[in-house]
Amino acid sequence: MIFKGKNIVIGITGGIAAYKICDLIRLLVKDEINVDVILTKAAKEFVTPLTIQTLTSNPVYWDMFSVDFEPKIGHISLAQKADLIVVAPATADIIAKVASGICDDLLTTTICATKSPVLFIPSMNVNMWDNPIFQENLCKVKKFYKVMEPVEGLLACGDYGKGKLPDVEDIFEEIKICLSKKLIDGKRVLITAGPTVEEIDPVRYISNYSSGKMGYALAKVAKRLGADVTLISGPTALRKPYGINFVSIKSADDMHRAVFKDIKSFDIIIMAAAVADYKPMKKADKKIKKSGKSLTLDLVQNVDILKDISVKRKKGSLLVGFAAETESLIENAQKKLIEKNLDYIVANDVKEEGSGFQVDTNRAAIIGKNLLVKLPLMSKEDLAYKIFELINKG
Ligand code: PMT
């Protein structure tokens, strides 16, 4: 849990989306992040202090002049304590106040007094969003603070348009982006993930057990570390990660095409996908019927995408492969490192409990030409951090 112990101050203002912030608080607290909440007067009409206090296990703040609070000079202590202040939902009113430097309540004074980053997440009716005075205020706020824009959708008032609070999972991810050191800032990173699907006929296919979890964790972590990330993914049940260029593919041939669309533009390429080694020689146009006899399928080998990348990638780029092994883990992975001309290979034993396919954890060894680091069992996200730390050191 890389964000454990961080301090987030959430300012909730008076919009209907305020109730969604309760879910956001749950996600943060589950990751052992400390959450303090400031409610504006209007926010208290939408969510109660009792709800927030129960979710955060912390006192809830709204009164600038409370005697319980003021000996510590409330707005200053919260402003200093915060690793990040998040204002969500941010109404047109709070945006206007901050744009004008108004400090007339606990939230506006805390924002004014902080040296920490502040993230505003506006949410409102589409006409309020389009209002030119609001847009001018927002432009001013954007000069000094980060703004996560609302999304388009059906709004609580019944109108359709821009103004909806983004999904809380995406807000949670944006918070993690704000809290992360930019280790690979501005680098272009390509990640592949998931299985490939090789069709036999219109209803059947050959594939494997990859869930995409390893590759998606790498993509999310690369984004948090400041990279511009493209994720090429085979079919998975996972949610499309926030803030990432996402390319959905089916077969190894599709993945090959997608990878080579812009291969020379990438600084780091990591192939975590489980590409099917074989595909049917010919896909049947119609469903193959039962015949009462055995059936033989002719398979041909798929293109080795990784090997091809090693020849055609940008000079100076880093190429990382994965090795899914069931025996002689290190020896087999070292062979792949040489054969495929990689800079690094991440070896995982897919037969080991808690490792490899579908689970949230992995035990891996990171192997380079002069490097062998055997890591303990950890979450796929933590492994992704280790991979970027190690390959970035060189
Ligand atoms: O998706 P999850 O459920 O989270 O599971 C994670 C994982 C087990 C899929 C992942 O950790 C992993 O090991 N990925 C690589 C799987 C694999 O195909 O390994 P391999 O040893 O067969 O291939 C070696 C490397 O060559 C891999 O980087 C693979 O992407 C690449 N390859 C393989 C075949 C092929 N035709 N083209 C390739 O580019």
Residues whose N, C-alpha, C, O or C-beta is under 5 A from the ligand:
A	BS01	PMT	G194 Y209 S210 S211 G212 K213 M214 M271 A272 A273 A274 V275 A276 D277 N302 V303 D304 I305 L306 G321 F322 A323 A324 N348 G356 F357 Q358 V359
